[in-house]
Amino acid sequence: MHAGWAAVSVLARKFRRIVGWDGVLSTPSDLAVYECDGYTLEKHRPDLVVFPRSTAEVVEIVRLCGQYRVPILARGAGTSLAGGCTPLGGGVLVAMTRMNHILQIDPRNRMAVVEPGVLNVQLARALEGTGLHFAPDPSSQTASTLGGNVATNAGGPHTLKYGVTGNHVLGLEVVLADGSCLQLGPALDPPGYDLLGLLVGSEGTLAILTKLWLRLTPNPQDYRTLRAVFADVEDACNAISDIIGQGIIPAAMELMDQGILAAVEEAYHFGFPLDAEAVVIIEVDGLSAGLDEQLARIVEVCRRWNARQILHASSAEERTQLWKCRKMAVGAVGRLSPSYCIQDGVVPRTQLPRIVRRIAEISRQHHIRIVNVAHAGDGNIHPILLFDQDNPEEVRRALAASYELLAACLECGGSITAEHGVGVEKLPLMPRQFAPADLEAMRRVREAFDPEGLLAPGKLLPAKPPPDQLADATPPANPPAASLTGQQSFSLYHRGGLP
């Protein structure tokens, strides 16, 4: 439900008094830029976009929205791939990109204090020469903001050894839905309820992040990086699982299949053998003394699983090149298709061969080409569905295939998301992941933080079912693909009298 014209006009005038004339967008052409994020299948324009520069300005903006009962959605760089930044129902989109300052780097306490609009790579560059780094490095790190990383609990290639973003957040300053400001931490092990853990990954539904205290990690003494080429993708998956089974925890293990290799090779000419079914990039790091032995054991496992070629990086430049092919993989997909959708599921490592077979079956069943990249070491798969967004039938088949892919992850004992979040895209699958009582408990937490339902409405949690359905503890076994769009969920969510 969009805010009324009169309310929009009044809010625009009041917002400009807070952030300046250039800090508010209100014309249709300007608003069109913000109608979606990286998930382009659902688009909704906000009524206003406002750019605060400080926590105090965010407080005033939120209080005004509360006064006029207008929905609020925080947005970083818009790199979300699940519709997390799509402004369902219009309202005010609070763009955090001007709050982009690194406030402090504290090497003695291994901590950085940043505003939410700081780019992930911006912090990485600022830490050069300190002997420290911020371990979470999502593949979108050159564009994604740290606030967005925290909001979705982003992962990345080095999640396997170093953990997801939430493992590296020491404290947060947030603005709640009533305009009050709350600071949690920084502390290593605070008493009481873990509100910090609750806010990380909450996708903007509980509060707006305005300041982050982040844990910094000492740089490894040394690295060993290799690229293994496999003729069979299942052999590659088995090798990944076997390496972990040997007691070796690499810093990263990244998989790319034949389809994505062809795109990367065409775009950047890395020299991949185009008849290979899979390439795995494996990196171990730590004290130099033990790395060669670990590398030798990894090579042995890869050969046992029929690796046809193994290339070692013998210099920092070669290591950079090996990682470059993975970091730029998704950007090369545009050469394969006019439109694509990047899925994000997770399965136990031992189930990787099974899910790879299932992806191939789903591709054939729905006549949708699917190529694959994966943070395979922790079971995080990213099937990329290729289609033409201007062809309604192809969109329908892509959505159906997406649903089946994520349902297959659940059948393997996994989850519908590892790092992209639920947003609007995965709402129909939440009742398959969680029992009704679990979802109801989450709704009560959300209502405690935001009684009026103004923060990111229609996101993360599906609409509350009618009272007579709450007692049914059995989620639907196979609801139709894309059975509930984000807009439908938003509408249902607001039938309870919320604005």
VEXDREN-2710 file (C-alpha; in Angstrom, 1 decimal):
% VEXDREN-2710
k/r/px/py/pz
1/MET/0.0/0.0/0.0
2/HIS/1.6/3.2/-1.2
3/ALA/1.6/6.3/1.0
4/GLY/-1.0/8.8/0.0
5/TRP/0.1/11.7/-2.3
6/ALA/-0.4/14.3/0.5
7/ALA/1.7/12.3/3.0
8/VAL/4.4/11.8/0.4
9/SER/4.5/15.5/-0.4
10/VAL/4.7/16.4/3.3
11/LEU/7.4/13.8/4.0
12/ALA/9.5/14.9/1.0
13/ARG/9.5/18.5/2.3
14/LYS/10.3/17.5/5.9
15/PHE/13.0/15.0/4.8
16/ARG/14.7/17.8/2.8
17/ARG/14.9/19.9/5.9
18/ILE/16.8/17.0/7.5
19/VAL/19.2/15.8/4.8
20/GLY/19.2/18.7/2.3
21/TRP/17.6/19.1/-1.1
22/ASP/19.9/16.6/-2.8
23/GLY/19.2/14.0/-0.2
24/VAL/15.7/13.1/-1.3
25/LEU/14.5/11.6/-4.6
26/SER/10.9/11.9/-5.6
27/THR/10.5/12.0/-9.4
28/PRO/9.3/8.8/-11.2
29/SER/12.5/8.6/-13.2
30/ASP/14.7/8.7/-10.1
31/LEU/12.6/6.3/-8.2
32/ALA/12.7/3.8/-11.0
33/VAL/16.3/3.1/-10.2
34/TYR/15.3/1.7/-6.8
35/GLU/12.4/-0.5/-7.8
36/CYS/14.4/-3.7/-7.4
37/ASP/17.8/-5.1/-6.5
38/GLY/19.7/-8.0/-8.1
39/TYR/16.5/-10.0/-8.1
40/THR/14.8/-8.3/-11.1
41/LEU/11.8/-10.6/-11.4
42/GLU/9.8/-8.4/-9.0
43/LYS/9.8/-4.6/-9.2
44/HIS/8.0/-2.0/-7.0
45/ARG/8.8/1.7/-6.9
46/PRO/9.2/3.4/-3.5
47/ASP/7.3/6.6/-2.9
48/LEU/10.5/8.4/-1.8
49/VAL/14.2/7.7/-1.5
50/VAL/16.1/9.5/1.3
51/PHE/19.9/9.5/1.9
52/PRO/20.9/10.1/5.5
53/ARG/24.5/11.0/6.5
54/SER/24.3/10.3/10.2
55/THR/22.5/8.2/12.9
56/ALA/20.7/11.4/14.1
57/GLU/19.2/11.9/10.6
58/VAL/18.1/8.2/10.5
59/VAL/16.4/8.7/13.8
60/GLU/14.5/11.7/12.5
61/ILE/13.5/9.9/9.3
62/VAL/12.2/6.9/11.1
63/ARG/10.2/9.0/13.6
64/LEU/8.6/10.9/10.8
65/CYS/7.7/7.6/9.0
66/GLY/6.2/6.3/12.2
67/GLN/4.2/9.5/12.6
68/TYR/2.7/9.1/9.1
69/ARG/2.5/5.3/9.4
70/VAL/4.6/4.9/6.2
71/PRO/6.6/1.7/5.5
72/ILE/10.4/2.0/5.7
73/LEU/13.0/-0.1/3.9
74/ALA/16.8/0.2/4.4
75/ARG/19.0/-0.4/1.4
76/GLY/22.8/-0.6/0.8
77/ALA/24.2/-1.1/-2.6
78/GLY/21.2/-3.1/-3.9
79/THR/23.3/-6.3/-4.6
80/SER/20.8/-8.5/-2.9
81/LEU/19.8/-11.5/-5.0
82/ALA/16.6/-12.4/-3.2
83/GLY/14.5/-9.1/-3.4
84/GLY/15.6/-7.9/0.0
85/CYS/15.8/-4.4/-1.3
86/THR/12.6/-4.4/-3.3
87/PRO/10.2/-1.8/-1.7
88/LEU/7.0/-3.8/-1.6
89/GLY/4.1/-1.4/-1.1
90/GLY/6.1/1.7/-1.8
91/GLY/6.9/3.7/1.2
92/VAL/10.2/5.3/2.1
93/LEU/13.5/3.7/1.0
94/VAL/16.3/4.7/3.3
95/ALA/19.5/4.5/1.2
96/MET/22.6/4.1/3.5
97/THR/25.2/4.7/0.8
98/ARG/26.2/8.2/2.1
99/MET/27.0/6.8/5.5
100/ASN/30.2/5.3/4.1
101/HIS/33.0/6.3/6.5
102/ILE/35.5/4.0/8.2
103/LEU/35.4/5.6/11.7
104/GLN/38.3/3.7/13.3
105/ILE/40.8/0.9/12.7
106/ASP/42.0/-0.4/16.0
107/PRO/44.8/-2.9/15.4
108/ARG/45.5/-3.4/19.1
109/ASN/42.0/-4.6/19.8
110/ARG/41.7/-6.2/16.3
111/MET/38.6/-4.2/15.6
112/ALA/37.2/-1.8/13.0
113/VAL/34.3/0.7/13.4
114/VAL/32.5/1.5/10.2
115/GLU/29.3/3.0/9.0
116/PRO/26.9/0.6/7.1
117/GLY/27.5/2.1/3.7
118/VAL/31.2/1.2/3.6
119/LEU/32.0/-1.2/0.8
120/ASN/33.5/-4.6/1.8
121/VAL/36.4/-4.0/-0.5
122/GLN/36.9/-0.5/0.9
123/LEU/37.6/-1.9/4.3
124/ALA/39.9/-4.5/2.8
125/ARG/42.0/-1.8/1.1
126/ALA/42.1/0.3/4.2
127/LEU/43.5/-2.7/6.2
128/GLU/46.4/-3.2/3.7
129/GLY/49.7/-3.1/5.6
130/THR/48.1/-3.6/9.1
131/GLY/48.6/-7.3/9.1
132/LEU/44.9/-7.7/9.6
133/HIS/41.9/-8.4/7.4
134/PHE/38.1/-8.7/7.6
135/ALA/37.6/-12.3/6.8
136/PRO/34.1/-12.4/5.2
137/ASP/34.6/-11.7/1.5
138/PRO/31.4/-12.3/-0.5
139/SER/31.9/-12.6/-4.2
140/SER/30.1/-9.2/-4.6
141/GLN/32.6/-7.6/-2.2
142/THR/33.7/-4.9/-4.7
143/ALA/30.1/-3.6/-4.7
144/SER/28.3/-4.8/-1.6
145/THR/28.2/-2.8/1.6
146/LEU/29.1/-4.0/5.1
147/GLY/25.7/-3.1/6.4
148/GLY/24.1/-5.3/3.7
149/ASN/26.6/-8.1/4.5
150/VAL/25.5/-7.9/8.2
151/ALA/21.8/-7.7/7.3
152/THR/21.9/-10.9/5.3
153/ASN/24.7/-12.6/7.3
154/ALA/26.6/-12.9/4.1
155/GLY/29.2/-15.7/3.5
156/GLY/31.7/-15.9/0.7
157/PRO/34.6/-18.2/-0.3
158/HIS/36.4/-18.2/3.0
159/THR/33.3/-19.1/5.1
160/LEU/34.6/-22.7/5.3
161/LYS/37.4/-21.8/7.7
162/TYR/36.6/-18.4/9.0
163/GLY/32.8/-18.4/9.4
164/VAL/30.0/-16.1/8.1
165/THR/29.7/-12.4/8.7
166/GLY/27.9/-12.9/12.0
167/ASN/31.1/-14.6/13.4
168/HIS/32.9/-11.3/12.9
169/VAL/30.4/-8.7/14.3
170/LEU/31.3/-7.4/17.8
171/GLY/28.7/-4.7/18.1
172/LEU/26.0/-2.8/16.4
173/GLU/24.3/0.6/16.7
174/VAL/20.8/0.4/15.4
175/VAL/17.7/2.6/15.1
176/LEU/14.5/0.8/16.1
177/ALA/11.1/1.2/14.5
178/ASP/10.0/3.8/17.1
179/GLY/13.1/6.0/16.3
180/SER/15.0/5.0/19.5
181/CYS/18.7/4.3/19.1
182/LEU/20.2/1.2/20.6
183/GLN/23.9/0.1/21.0
184/LEU/24.8/-3.6/21.4
185/GLY/28.4/-4.3/22.3
186/PRO/31.1/-4.2/21.4
187/ALA/31.8/-7.2/23.6
188/LEU/33.2/-10.7/23.2
189/ASP/30.7/-12.5/25.5
190/PRO/28.1/-10.1/26.9
191/PRO/25.5/-11.4/29.4
192/GLY/21.8/-11.6/28.8
193/TYR/20.0/-12.4/25.6
194/ASP/22.0/-12.5/22.3
195/LEU/20.3/-9.5/20.7
196/LEU/23.3/-9.0/18.5
197/GLY/22.9/-12.4/17.1
198/LEU/19.2/-11.8/16.5
199/LEU/19.9/-8.6/14.5
200/VAL/22.6/-10.1/12.3
201/GLY/20.7/-11.7/9.4
202/SER/17.4/-10.1/10.2
203/GLU/17.2/-8.4/6.7
204/GLY/16.1/-5.0/8.0
205/THR/13.0/-6.3/9.6
206/LEU/14.0/-5.5/13.2
207/ALA/16.1/-2.3/13.0
208/ILE/18.2/-0.1/10.7
209/LEU/21.9/-0.5/11.2
210/THR/23.9/2.7/11.6
211/LYS/27.3/1.7/13.0
212/LEU/29.2/-1.6/13.0
213/TRP/32.0/-2.9/15.2
214/LEU/33.8/-5.6/13.2
215/ARG/36.3/-8.2/14.3
216/LEU/39.6/-8.2/12.4
217/THR/41.6/-11.4/11.8
218/PRO/45.4/-11.6/11.6
219/ASN/46.7/-12.3/8.1
220/PRO/47.9/-15.9/7.6
221/GLN/51.6/-16.3/7.4
222/ASP/51.4/-18.0/4.1
223/TYR/49.1/-19.6/1.5
224/ARG/49.0/-22.5/-0.8
225/THR/46.5/-22.3/-3.7
226/LEU/45.7/-24.8/-6.4
227/ARG/43.3/-25.3/-9.2
228/ALA/42.1/-28.9/-9.9
229/VAL/40.4/-29.8/-13.2
230/PHE/38.0/-32.7/-13.3
231/ALA/36.4/-34.5/-16.2
232/ASP/33.3/-35.3/-14.0
233/VAL/31.6/-32.9/-11.7
234/GLU/30.6/-35.6/-9.2
235/ASP/34.2/-36.6/-8.9
236/ALA/34.9/-33.0/-8.0
237/CYS/32.2/-33.0/-5.4
238/ASN/33.5/-36.2/-3.9
239/ALA/37.0/-34.9/-3.7
240/ILE/35.8/-31.8/-1.8
241/SER/34.0/-34.0/0.8
242/ASP/36.9/-36.4/1.0
243/ILE/39.4/-33.5/1.8
244/ILE/37.3/-32.5/4.8
245/GLY/37.0/-36.1/5.8
246/GLN/40.9/-36.3/5.9
247/GLY/40.8/-33.7/8.7
248/ILE/42.0/-30.8/6.5
249/ILE/40.0/-27.5/6.7
250/PRO/41.0/-25.4/3.8
251/ALA/40.4/-21.7/3.9
252/ALA/38.3/-22.1/0.8
253/MET/37.1/-24.6/-1.8
254/GLU/35.2/-23.2/-4.8
255/LEU/33.6/-25.1/-7.6
256/MET/32.7/-24.0/-11.1
257/ASP/31.0/-26.3/-13.6
258/GLN/31.5/-26.5/-17.4
259/GLY/28.8/-24.0/-18.2
260/ILE/30.3/-21.2/-16.1
261/LEU/33.8/-22.1/-17.2
262/ALA/32.9/-21.5/-20.8
263/ALA/31.6/-18.0/-20.0
264/VAL/34.6/-17.1/-17.9
265/GLU/37.0/-18.3/-20.6
266/GLU/35.2/-16.4/-23.3
267/ALA/35.3/-13.2/-21.3
268/TYR/38.7/-13.3/-19.7
269/HIS/40.8/-16.0/-21.4
270/PHE/42.2/-17.8/-18.3
271/GLY/43.2/-20.9/-20.3
272/PHE/40.6/-23.4/-18.9
273/PRO/40.2/-26.7/-20.8
274/LEU/36.7/-26.2/-22.2
275/ASP/35.9/-29.9/-22.2
276/ALA/36.4/-30.1/-18.4
277/GLU/33.2/-30.6/-16.4
278/ALA/34.4/-28.9/-13.2
279/VAL/37.2/-26.8/-11.8
280/VAL/37.8/-26.6/-8.0
281/ILE/39.9/-23.8/-6.5
282/ILE/41.4/-24.9/-3.1
283/GLU/43.3/-22.7/-0.7
284/VAL/45.0/-23.6/2.6
285/ASP/46.5/-20.9/4.8
286/GLY/48.3/-20.6/8.1
287/LEU/51.8/-21.2/9.4
288/SER/54.2/-22.0/6.5
289/ALA/55.6/-25.0/8.2
290/GLY/52.6/-27.3/7.7
291/LEU/51.2/-26.0/4.4
292/ASP/53.2/-28.1/2.0
293/GLU/52.1/-31.3/3.8
294/GLN/48.5/-30.3/3.6
295/LEU/48.8/-29.4/0.0
296/ALA/50.4/-32.8/-0.8
297/ARG/47.5/-34.6/0.9
298/ILE/44.9/-32.5/-1.0
299/VAL/46.7/-33.3/-4.3
300/GLU/46.6/-37.0/-3.4
301/VAL/42.8/-36.8/-2.8
302/CYS/42.2/-34.9/-6.0
303/ARG/44.2/-37.5/-8.0
304/ARG/42.3/-40.3/-6.3
305/TRP/39.1/-38.7/-7.6
306/ASN/40.5/-38.5/-11.1
307/ALA/41.6/-34.9/-11.3
308/ARG/43.0/-34.5/-14.8
309/GLN/45.1/-31.4/-14.2
310/ILE/46.3/-29.7/-11.0
311/LEU/47.9/-26.2/-11.2
312/HIS/49.7/-24.7/-8.2
313/ALA/50.0/-20.9/-7.7
314/SER/53.8/-20.3/-7.3
315/SER/53.5/-16.6/-6.6
316/ALA/51.1/-14.0/-5.2
317/GLU/50.3/-12.9/-8.8
318/GLU/49.3/-16.4/-9.8
319/ARG/47.2/-16.7/-6.6
320/THR/45.4/-13.5/-7.5
321/GLN/44.7/-14.8/-11.0
322/LEU/43.3/-18.1/-9.7
323/TRP/40.9/-16.2/-7.5
324/LYS/40.1/-13.7/-10.1
325/CYS/38.5/-16.4/-12.3
326/ARG/36.1/-17.2/-9.4
327/LYS/35.4/-13.7/-8.3
328/MET/34.5/-12.7/-11.9
329/ALA/32.5/-15.8/-12.7
330/VAL/29.0/-14.4/-12.2
331/GLY/29.8/-11.2/-14.1
332/ALA/30.6/-13.4/-17.1
333/VAL/27.1/-15.0/-17.1
334/GLY/25.7/-12.1/-19.1
335/ARG/27.4/-13.6/-22.2
336/LEU/25.3/-16.7/-21.8
337/SER/21.8/-15.3/-21.4
338/PRO/19.9/-12.0/-21.5
339/SER/18.5/-12.7/-18.0
340/TYR/19.5/-15.0/-15.1
341/CYS/18.6/-15.8/-11.5
342/ILE/21.3/-16.9/-9.0
343/GLN/19.9/-19.3/-6.5
344/ASP/21.4/-19.9/-3.0
345/GLY/20.9/-23.1/-1.2
346/VAL/23.0/-25.2/1.1
347/VAL/23.4/-29.0/1.7
348/PRO/25.6/-31.1/3.8
349/ARG/28.9/-31.6/1.9
350/THR/28.3/-35.4/1.5
351/GLN/25.1/-34.5/-0.4
352/LEU/26.9/-32.4/-3.1
353/PRO/26.9/-35.2/-5.7
354/ARG/23.2/-35.8/-5.0
355/ILE/22.2/-32.2/-5.4
356/VAL/24.3/-31.8/-8.5
357/ARG/22.5/-34.7/-10.1
358/ARG/19.2/-33.2/-9.0
359/ILE/20.0/-29.8/-10.5
360/ALA/20.7/-31.5/-13.9
361/GLU/17.4/-33.3/-13.7
362/ILE/15.5/-30.1/-12.9
363/SER/17.3/-28.4/-15.8
364/ARG/16.1/-31.0/-18.2
365/GLN/12.6/-31.2/-16.7
366/HIS/11.9/-27.5/-17.0
367/HIS/13.9/-26.9/-20.2
368/ILE/16.0/-24.2/-18.4
369/ARG/19.7/-24.1/-18.8
370/ILE/21.5/-24.1/-15.4
371/VAL/25.2/-23.4/-14.7
372/ASN/26.8/-23.7/-11.3
373/VAL/29.2/-22.0/-9.0
374/ALA/29.5/-23.0/-5.4
375/HIS/31.2/-22.3/-2.1
376/ALA/31.4/-26.1/-2.1
377/GLY/33.5/-26.5/1.0
378/ASP/30.6/-25.6/3.2
379/GLY/27.9/-27.0/0.9
380/ASN/26.7/-23.6/-0.3
381/ILE/25.5/-24.0/-3.9
382/HIS/24.7/-21.2/-6.4
383/PRO/22.9/-22.6/-9.4
384/ILE/22.4/-19.9/-12.0
385/LEU/19.2/-20.2/-14.1
386/LEU/19.4/-18.8/-17.6
387/PHE/16.3/-17.4/-19.3
388/ASP/14.8/-14.5/-21.1
389/GLN/12.9/-12.2/-18.7
390/ASP/10.8/-10.8/-21.7
391/ASN/9.4/-14.3/-22.3
392/PRO/6.7/-15.0/-19.7
393/GLU/6.8/-18.8/-20.3
394/GLU/10.6/-18.9/-19.7
395/VAL/10.1/-16.8/-16.5
396/ARG/7.4/-19.3/-15.3
397/ARG/9.7/-22.2/-15.9
398/ALA/12.6/-20.5/-14.2
399/LEU/10.5/-19.8/-11.1
400/ALA/9.3/-23.4/-11.0
401/ALA/12.9/-24.7/-11.4
402/SER/14.1/-22.4/-8.7
403/TYR/11.4/-23.7/-6.3
404/GLU/12.3/-27.3/-7.0
405/LEU/16.0/-26.6/-6.5
406/LEU/15.5/-25.2/-3.1
407/ALA/13.0/-27.9/-2.1
408/ALA/15.7/-30.4/-3.2
409/CYS/18.2/-28.7/-0.8
410/LEU/15.7/-29.3/2.1
411/GLU/15.3/-32.9/1.0
412/CYS/19.1/-33.3/1.3
413/GLY/19.0/-32.0/4.9
414/GLY/20.0/-28.5/4.0
415/SER/18.4/-25.0/3.9
416/ILE/16.8/-22.6/1.4
417/THR/19.5/-20.0/1.9
418/ALA/23.0/-19.8/3.1
419/GLU/23.9/-16.1/2.6
420/HIS/21.5/-14.3/0.2
421/GLY/18.7/-14.2/2.7
422/VAL/15.0/-14.9/2.2
423/GLY/13.9/-11.4/1.0
424/VAL/10.7/-11.9/-1.1
425/GLU/12.0/-14.6/-3.4
426/LYS/12.0/-17.5/-0.9
427/LEU/8.9/-16.6/1.1
428/PRO/6.9/-19.5/-0.4
429/LEU/9.4/-22.0/0.9
430/MET/9.6/-20.8/4.5
431/PRO/6.7/-23.0/5.5
432/ARG/8.6/-26.0/4.2
433/GLN/11.8/-25.0/6.1
434/PHE/9.9/-24.2/9.4
435/ALA/6.9/-25.6/11.2
436/PRO/3.9/-23.2/11.8
437/ALA/4.8/-22.8/15.5
438/ASP/8.4/-21.8/14.5
439/LEU/7.2/-19.2/12.1
440/GLU/4.7/-17.9/14.7
441/ALA/7.5/-17.5/17.3
442/MET/9.6/-15.5/14.8
443/ARG/6.6/-13.3/14.1
444/ARG/6.2/-12.5/17.8
445/VAL/9.9/-11.5/18.0
446/ARG/9.4/-9.2/15.0
447/GLU/6.3/-7.7/16.6
448/ALA/8.2/-7.0/19.8
449/PHE/10.7/-4.9/17.8
450/ASP/8.3/-3.4/15.4
451/PRO/4.6/-3.5/16.7
452/GLU/3.3/-1.4/13.8
453/GLY/5.0/-3.5/11.1
454/LEU/6.6/-0.6/9.3
455/LEU/10.2/-2.0/8.9
456/ALA/10.7/-4.0/5.6
457/PRO/7.0/-5.2/5.5
458/GLY/6.4/-8.4/3.4
459/LYS/10.0/-9.6/3.8
460/LEU/11.6/-12.6/5.4
461/LEU/8.5/-14.1/7.0
462/PRO/5.4/-15.2/5.0
463/ALA/2.0/-13.8/5.7
464/LYS/0.3/-15.1/8.9
465/PRO/-2.3/-17.8/7.9
466/PRO/-5.9/-17.5/9.2
467/PRO/-6.4/-18.7/12.8
468/ASP/-8.0/-21.9/11.8
469/GLN/-4.8/-22.9/9.9
470/LEU/-2.4/-22.2/12.7
471/ALA/-3.2/-25.5/14.5
472/ASP/-2.1/-27.5/11.4
473/ALA/1.5/-28.3/12.1
474/THR/2.2/-29.9/8.7
475/PRO/3.5/-27.5/6.1
476/PRO/2.4/-28.1/2.5
477/ALA/4.5/-30.9/0.9
478/ASN/4.7/-29.3/-2.5
479/PRO/3.0/-25.9/-3.0
480/PRO/3.0/-24.6/-6.5
481/ALA/6.2/-22.7/-7.6
482/ALA/6.1/-19.0/-6.9
483/SER/2.7/-19.5/-5.3
484/LEU/3.0/-16.4/-3.2
485/THR/4.7/-13.4/-4.7
486/GLY/6.2/-10.7/-2.5
487/GLN/3.4/-8.3/-3.3
488/GLN/0.8/-10.9/-2.4
489/SER/2.6/-11.6/0.8
490/PHE/2.7/-7.9/1.6
491/SER/-1.0/-7.5/0.9
492/LEU/-1.9/-10.5/3.2
493/TYR/0.4/-9.2/5.8
494/HIS/-1.5/-5.9/6.0
495/ARG/-5.0/-7.3/6.1
496/GLY/-4.6/-7.4/9.9
497/GLY/-5.0/-3.6/10.0
498/LEU/-1.4/-2.5/9.6
499/PRO/-0.7/0.4/7.2
END
